């Protein structure tokens, strides 16, 4: 790193002071904690971890030195701080796809449009218009189960079940459907990714050397601390 890009002495000292302040806040939160899962303690822990990481990075960049301690990430991931008995919940789903065979995708959309007067190919009949036709005709779960027929390739996917105090009013969140989800209100999370298959392969290699094998339940995994369905 060039001298011009080095953090200043003042920046390193400010980061050190931030760690000291975060330590004090964490200790105060622990001393006044309410129950085993006090959200104030979790918040103070996360602030301390962030401050320590920032200081460690600046210290290394400026002086090529590291701290003698490391604050681990909680095994339970983001702590749940939502209602104990939620009266309502939201299901949020993200699925990624790659369009690997555009002609197949467009042909499927044209087939639907030929039998449905309301299904109209727009955007010059390309893949953008085809996606509108297909998702207007089929449920997302059906497309997920037949993705190869539509010339698609699956990427990562995730499903979140987020607790709520009450059901939202009609139209309340339509302007920003995913903008108000608090990660600390996620009751359960289910992730599917090829990276889990790669992890399983790594474990298989280790097992050959005498280390116990660990399976990932077919590539599906929950967020840390949360059990898959």
Secondary structure, DSSP 8 states (H G I E B T S, - for coil): --GGGS--HHHHHHHHHHHHHHHHHHHHHHHT--STT-HHHHHHHHHHHHHHHHHHHHHHHHHS---S------TT-S---S-TT-SEEEEEEEEEEEES-HHHHHHHHHHHHHH-TT----GGGSHHHHHHHHHHHS-HHHHHHSGGGGTEEEEEEEEEEEEESS---TTSSGGGTTTT--GGGEEEEEEE-HHHHHHHHHHHHHHHTT------STTEEESTT----
